[in-house]
Amino acid sequence: MGQLADVVILCGGRGTRLQEHTKSIPKPLVEIGGEPIVWHVIQIYAAQGFRSFMLCTGYKGELIEEYVASRSWPDDVEVRCLDTGLDTPTGGRMRLAGLALVGRAFCATYSDGVADIDLRALTDYHTEHGGLSTMTVVQPELQFGVAELNGDGRVRGFQEKPRVEHWINGGFFCFEPGALDYIGAESVLERDPLERLAADGQLHAFRHEGFWECMDTYKDSVLLNDVWSAGTAPWKIWS
């Protein structure tokens, strides 16, 4: 198993459900508490010892490159951009990043998800199971509260925004170089590549039961900014 020292962050999508912001800037630069969300993602990894970051750019990628160049990063942290094309799907971007890492295993994530995830536990789990890939899975909260019903139709009570029963892709991955054999240049990572890895017994799930949130809509961005402003952001594990 390879040493997981590199972090690939997918930053190329258009963020079409966040058009209030993404008409002028790419989604990774939408801010939480005055800092782009991609900065928060990098901080989650950097606070746990990761130092090498590759940002896979696409839509308005020049703005991300300008941000990275203008930012003062710690001396031992390297953040670089890789232009993976305007309309390249997630799998194609991941493949290009993996090839650029020249046979090294790597961690990967999206630029719009934050969590209080234990990355050491994730990488240890990946190393121990010996498969080609690991996907963090989460149980997000439902958007609405639910009514609990008796068999005769009477409402027994209510439950405020419970977690969903099923596990979904939480977006914090580990990949061995061999996983690239499953990822085509035009593939959507979340479809055929992960499905084929799973079918071959090469995709393992790391269960994260703590905080997790994805900034997919304007409402999500407002929620994350409110949490940050309140000083209660669970993903802020750095000083």
N, C-alpha and C positions, 0 to 999 in steps of 0.2 A: 504494500500500500504506500502511496506517495505522501510526502509531507504537505499538509494543507496550509501553505503560507500565503497564497495569492487569493484575492477576492475579486470576482467579476460582478459588475453591477450593470444590469440592463437599463439603459437610459435613452433608448431610441424611439419609443412609441409616441403617438400623437396626443394621447390623453384626451380623447374626444368627449368623454363624459365630464370633463373639467374645463369646458370651453370658456368659463368666466375668466380663467387665468391663461390657458394655453394657446389663445389666439396670438399672444405677444411673446410668450416664453414657453420653453419646453416644460413638461410636467415635473422633471426632477428639480427644477429651479423654483417651483411654487414653495412659498415660505411657511414655516412653522416657527412662530416666535422670532421672526426676523432673520432666520437662517433657512436656506433651501432644504427641502426634505432629503435630498441626496446627502447633504452634510450630516444630517441626523443619522442616516444609514451608515455612513462612513464612521461616525463617532461610536456607534454601537460595536462595530468590529474593532476599531482602534483601541477602545477602552479595554478590550479583552486580548490585546497583544498582536493584532494583525497590523501589518505595515505596508503591504503592497496592494494597490487598488487599480483595477482597469475598468474604466467607464465605457461601455459600448454605446456610442452615440449614433444618432440618425436624424430625426426631426429637430430642426433648429440646433443641431449639434455644435455649431460654431459658438453659440452663446454659452454652452456648457464648457467648451474649451477655454473661452475667455474667462469664465468664472474660476476654473481650475488654475489657470495661469496667474490670475490676480490674487488668489488666496494664499495666505501665509500658512503653510502646513508645518507641523513639527519636523525637525531635521531628519528623523528616521522614518518618516511617512512619505511614501511615493504615491502620488495620484496621477495617472495618465489616462488619456482618452484614445479610444480606437474607433475610427469612423467605420461603422458596419453597414452603411447604406441607408438611404431614406426610407425605403419600404420593406426592408428585410424583416422577415418574421422572427419571433423570439428564438426559435431553434437555430436559425441561420446566424443570428448574432452570437449565440452561445458557442456555436461551432467555430466561428472566426476567432473568438476570444481564446477558446481552448487550443486551437492550432497555434496562436501567437505565443502561448505559454510553453510551447515546444516540449510536450510530453510530461508536463507536471500536473499532478492532481491539484484541484482548486475548489474553493468555496464559491458560491454564486447566489445572487439574490436580485430582487427587483429594486427599483429606486423609489418606490412609493409605499413601502411597508415598514412599520416600526414595531418592535416587540422587546420585552425584557428577557430575551432568550439567552440561555447559557450556551455560548458557542463552544466552550471547551467540552461540555457534555455531548453536544452535537458531533463534533469532530472525533471525539473518543468513540462514540457509538459507531460512526462511519468506519473508523479504522478496525474496530473489533468485529463487525459483521462480515467484512471481507468482500462485499459486493461492489459493483461498479458505481452505484449512486445512492444517495440518501436525500429524501425530501422531508422537510419539516411539515407536520400536519397540525392543524389547529381546529378548535370548535368555536367559531365566532358566536357572539350574541345575536339573537334575532333583533330586527329593527323595532319590532313592536312587542308589547306584552301579550300574553296568551290567556284565554279563558279556559279554566278547567271545568269540565262538564260531568254531571252524573249521568247514569244510563237513561234516566227519564227526561233528560233535557234541561234540568235545572243547573244553574251555574253554581259550582261548588266554591269557586274562588278564582283568584287571578295570580299569575306569576309574571313579574316584571322582567321583560327582555331576557328570557332564559337562553342558555347556550343551545345551539343546534345539536341534535343527536349524532349526526355524522361528522366525520373528519374531512377537512378540505386542505388543499395545497396552501401552506403558509409561506412559501417563497424563500426559505433559507435552505440551500442545497449544498451537497458535496458531490463532486464528480471525479472519478478516476479517468485517466486518458482514454481508456478503452470505451468509456461511455460515448465518446465522439463518434464511434462506429454506428451508433444508433441515431445520430442527429444529422439530418440532411441539410444542405444549404438553403432549401426552401421550406423547411419544416417548421411547424408551430410546436415549440417545446412541450407544451402542455397536452398535446394530442399524441400523434404517432410515436415520437421518441420515448416519452414516459410510459406510454401503453406497451411498447415493445420491451422496454427494460423490465416492466412489471411482469409481462408474460414470460420472460426468461428468468424470472426470479432474481433480477439484478437491481431492483429498486426497493429500498427499505424505508420505512417510515419512522421518523423521530417525532414523538409526541410532545408538543409544547402546550402546557396547560395554563400558562400565565397570560399576561397581557399581549394582545396582538391587534393591530388595526391597520387597514389599508386605506390610503387616501385615493379613492376612486372617483368621488363626486365632490361638488362644492360643499355639500353638507358635511362630508367627511373632513374636509380641510378646516371648516369652522369648528367642528368638534375637537380636532387635534390642537388647534390654536387655543381653544378654551381650556383644554387640559393643561397645555404648556403654561398659559398665563396664570392658572391657578397654582402652579408650582407642584403639581401632582403627576407629572409625566412619568409613568413607570419605566419607559425605555431610557430615561436619562440616568445612566449608570456611571457617568463620568463626573468629575468635579469641576 
